[in-house]
Amino acid sequence: MTSTKAVLLTLGLCLGPAAALAEQSPAREALKQHCTGDYMDYCSAYAPGGPEVEACFKANMKNLSPGCSAAITAYKQEKKATKRVSEVR
């Protein structure tokens, strides 16, 4: 596996429980695209899939690239909307 693929896989596993969804959402794709570098710069010391990575991104929010910050915001909004829809069912 190439290092880029490994980083994307790691990032995908780190950024929340939505990984259980069968399809990749546009917001998750944006996370992969815009946050990989930030993950490597600030949070790669933490094991994938753990709450430490999410806490690391939160702690470094003001240091993240604008694209990554926007992708995180979009992901959170999508996650909130998905939760509301599932609660209605």
C-alpha positions as CSV (number, residue, x, y, z in Angstrom):
1,M,0.0,0.0,0.0
2,T,1.4,3.4,-0.9
3,S,1.9,5.9,1.9
4,T,-0.8,8.2,0.4
5,K,-3.3,5.4,0.5
6,A,-2.3,4.5,4.0
7,V,-2.8,8.1,5.2
8,L,-6.2,8.3,3.5
9,L,-7.2,5.0,5.1
10,T,-6.0,6.2,8.5
11,L,-7.7,9.5,8.2
12,G,-10.9,7.8,7.1
13,L,-10.8,5.6,10.1
14,C,-10.0,8.5,12.5
15,L,-12.7,11.0,11.7
16,G,-15.8,9.5,13.2
17,P,-18.3,6.7,13.3
18,A,-19.7,7.5,9.9
19,A,-17.2,5.1,8.5
20,A,-19.8,2.5,9.2
21,L,-21.9,3.9,6.4
22,A,-21.7,1.9,3.2
23,E,-21.4,4.9,0.9
24,Q,-18.9,7.7,1.2
25,S,-20.5,11.1,1.6
26,P,-19.3,14.2,0.0
27,A,-18.4,15.6,3.4
28,R,-16.2,12.6,4.2
29,E,-14.5,12.8,0.8
30,A,-13.8,16.5,1.5
31,L,-12.2,15.5,4.9
32,K,-9.9,13.1,3.1
33,Q,-9.0,15.6,0.5
34,H,-8.5,18.6,2.7
35,C,-7.4,17.2,6.1
36,T,-4.7,14.6,5.2
37,G,-1.9,17.1,5.5
38,D,-3.2,18.5,8.7
39,Y,-3.5,15.1,10.2
40,M,0.1,14.4,9.3
41,D,1.3,17.7,10.7
42,Y,-0.6,17.7,14.0
43,C,-2.2,14.4,14.8
44,S,-0.3,11.5,13.2
45,A,1.1,10.6,16.6
46,Y,-2.3,9.2,17.6
47,A,-3.6,5.8,16.6
48,P,-6.4,5.8,14.0
49,G,-9.9,5.2,15.2
50,G,-9.4,6.6,18.7
51,P,-10.9,9.6,20.3
52,E,-7.5,11.1,20.6
53,V,-7.4,12.0,16.9
54,E,-10.7,13.9,17.1
55,A,-9.5,15.7,20.2
56,C,-6.3,16.5,18.5
57,F,-8.1,18.1,15.5
58,K,-10.3,20.0,18.0
59,A,-7.3,21.3,19.9
60,N,-5.6,22.4,16.7
61,M,-8.6,23.9,15.0
62,K,-7.1,27.3,14.8
63,N,-4.0,25.9,13.2
64,L,-5.7,23.8,10.5
65,S,-5.8,24.8,6.9
66,P,-8.9,26.7,5.8
67,G,-9.9,23.8,3.6
68,C,-9.7,21.3,6.4
69,S,-11.6,23.6,8.8
70,A,-14.4,24.0,6.2
71,A,-14.5,20.3,5.6
72,I,-14.8,19.6,9.3
73,T,-17.6,22.1,9.6
74,A,-19.4,20.5,6.6
75,Y,-18.9,17.0,8.0
76,K,-20.3,18.0,11.4
77,Q,-23.4,19.6,9.8
78,E,-23.9,16.5,7.7
79,K,-23.6,14.2,10.7
80,K,-26.1,16.3,12.6
81,A,-28.6,16.2,9.7
82,T,-28.2,12.5,9.4
83,K,-28.8,12.0,13.1
84,R,-32.0,14.1,12.9
85,V,-33.2,12.0,10.0
86,S,-32.5,8.7,11.8
87,E,-34.3,10.0,14.9
88,V,-37.5,10.7,12.9
89,R,-37.7,7.1,11.7
